């Protein structure tokens, strides 16, 4: 996600995915329309120069009760959020 960086491991160059996650990447990975996610209030944000997806959690009154920031998608597991 968000490109790749090259690392040197034991003298060999290895490609490693760069940290971060954009809303467009999340939409593609979850096979959901980008406009649908935006309509739910999700948006992009940069944290320490890395892209994150802002995910608002609403209470029963429709007000934002909590905000989480997703920074990556974990294959076969829960998405990493802070």
C-alpha positions as CSV (number, residue, x, y, z in Angstrom):
1,X,0.0,0.0,0.0
2,X,1.2,3.5,-0.7
3,X,4.1,2.2,-2.8
4,X,7.2,0.3,-1.8
5,X,10.5,1.0,-0.2
6,X,13.7,-0.9,-0.9
7,X,15.5,-2.5,2.1
8,X,18.9,-4.2,2.2
9,X,18.8,-7.5,4.0
10,X,22.0,-9.6,4.2
11,X,23.3,-7.7,1.1
12,X,20.2,-8.3,-0.9
13,X,17.7,-5.6,-1.8
14,X,14.1,-6.5,-0.9
15,X,10.9,-4.6,-1.6
16,X,8.8,-3.9,1.4
17,X,5.4,-2.2,1.4
18,X,5.5,1.3,2.7
19,X,3.5,2.0,5.8
20,X,0.1,3.7,5.5
21,X,-3.3,3.3,4.1
22,X,-5.5,5.6,2.0
23,X,-9.3,5.6,1.8
24,X,-9.1,4.6,-1.8
25,X,-6.9,1.6,-1.0
26,X,-9.3,0.5,1.8
27,X,-12.2,0.8,-0.6
28,X,-10.4,-1.3,-3.2
29,X,-9.3,-3.9,-0.6
30,X,-12.7,-4.3,0.9
31,X,-14.4,-4.1,-2.6
32,X,-16.6,-1.2,-1.5
33,X,-17.4,2.0,-3.5
34,X,-15.2,4.9,-2.4
35,X,-18.2,7.3,-2.3
36,X,-20.1,4.8,0.0
37,X,-17.2,5.0,2.6
38,X,-17.0,8.8,2.3
39,X,-20.8,8.9,2.9
40,X,-20.2,7.0,6.1
41,X,-17.8,9.8,7.2
42,X,-14.5,8.0,6.5
43,X,-11.7,10.3,5.3
44,X,-8.0,10.5,4.7
45,X,-5.5,12.0,7.2
46,X,-1.7,12.1,7.4
47,X,-0.1,11.1,10.7
48,X,3.7,11.6,11.0
49,X,3.8,11.8,7.2
50,X,2.0,8.5,6.7
51,X,-1.6,8.2,5.3
52,X,-4.3,6.9,7.6
53,X,-8.0,6.4,7.2
54,X,-10.2,8.2,9.8
55,X,-13.1,6.0,10.9
56,X,-15.8,7.8,13.0
57,X,-17.9,5.6,15.3
58,X,-21.4,7.1,16.0
59,X,-23.5,6.7,19.1
60,X,-27.2,6.0,19.0
61,X,-27.9,9.8,18.7
62,X,-25.9,10.0,15.5
63,X,-23.0,11.9,17.2
64,X,-19.4,10.9,16.8
65,X,-18.5,8.9,20.0
66,X,-15.1,7.8,18.9
67,X,-12.6,8.2,16.1
68,X,-10.1,5.6,15.0
69,X,-7.3,5.8,12.5
70,X,-6.6,2.7,10.3
71,X,-3.0,2.5,9.1
72,X,-2.9,-0.9,7.4
73,X,-4.9,-3.9,6.4
74,X,-3.8,-7.2,8.0
75,X,-4.5,-10.2,5.7
76,X,-6.7,-12.7,7.4
77,X,-7.1,-10.5,10.5
78,X,-8.5,-7.3,11.8
79,X,-7.3,-4.0,10.3
80,X,-4.7,-2.2,12.4
81,X,-6.3,0.8,14.0
82,X,-5.3,3.3,16.7
